[in-house]
């Protein structure tokens, strides 16, 4: 559990559960081509269904399993 969050549309507070988190692109259209993609963690409000973006993600900072395997071989 990540804590409680207040929906920006209806004002209801709800729990941010790990199983309900998903990643979304916070930029759209041509701005992705010019500025690069940005991603955020999102949760849907259980009352009204509004998507609430609660944090930023920075892709490319995590090490994949393939990179770990290559490093272990060297």
KASULTA-V811089 format. One record per residue. N is the residue number from 1. PHI is phi in whole degrees, -180 to 180 (none if undefined). PSI is psi in whole degrees, -180 to 180 (NA if undefined). OMEGA is omega in radians with two decimals (none if undefined). Layout:
BEGIN
n=[N,N]
phi=[PHI,PHI]
psi=[PSI,PSI]
omega=[OMEGA,OMEGA]
END
This chain:
BEGIN
n=[1,2,3,4,5,6,7,8,9,10,11,12,13,14,15,16,17,18,19,20,21,22,23,24,25,26,27,28,29,30,31,32,33,34,35,36,37,38,39,40,41,42,43,44,45,46,47,48,49,50,51,52,53,54,55,56,57,58,59,60,61,62,63,64,65,66,67,68,69,70,71,72,73,74]
phi=[none,-95,126,-107,-141,-99,-61,-77,-97,-103,86,-75,-88,-146,-77,-92,-95,-56,-68,-97,-80,-144,-104,-129,-83,-95,-119,-141,66,-74,-65,-65,-70,-87,-111,85,-83,-125,-126,-142,-84,-130,-135,-93,-68,-70,-87,-111,83,-68,-76,-115,-90,-112,-165,-104,-118,-120,-65,94,-93,-90,-91,-80,-63,-65,-66,-65,-63,-65,-65,-69,-73,-81]
psi=[135,-16,-166,150,144,123,133,-11,-54,-15,0,139,139,159,137,99,140,-40,-19,-2,140,162,135,157,129,-1,153,171,-145,-16,-24,-40,-38,-35,-6,165,145,144,154,159,133,151,143,137,129,-18,-52,-12,4,138,126,116,119,-8,169,149,143,95,150,-3,-17,149,128,166,-35,-40,-38,-43,-41,-41,-37,-30,-30,NA]
omega=[-3.11,-3.10,-3.12,-3.13,3.12,-3.14,-3.11,-3.14,-3.04,3.10,3.13,3.05,3.11,-3.12,3.05,-3.11,-3.11,-3.10,-3.11,-3.11,3.00,-3.08,3.14,3.01,-3.11,3.05,3.12,3.07,-3.08,3.14,3.07,-3.12,-3.08,-3.05,-3.08,-3.11,2.99,-3.10,3.11,3.04,-3.10,3.06,3.06,3.09,-3.13,-3.11,-3.04,3.11,-3.13,3.08,3.12,3.10,-2.97,-3.13,-3.14,3.05,3.12,-3.08,3.12,-3.14,-3.14,3.10,3.13,3.12,3.13,3.13,3.11,-3.14,3.12,3.14,-3.13,-3.13,-3.09,none]
END
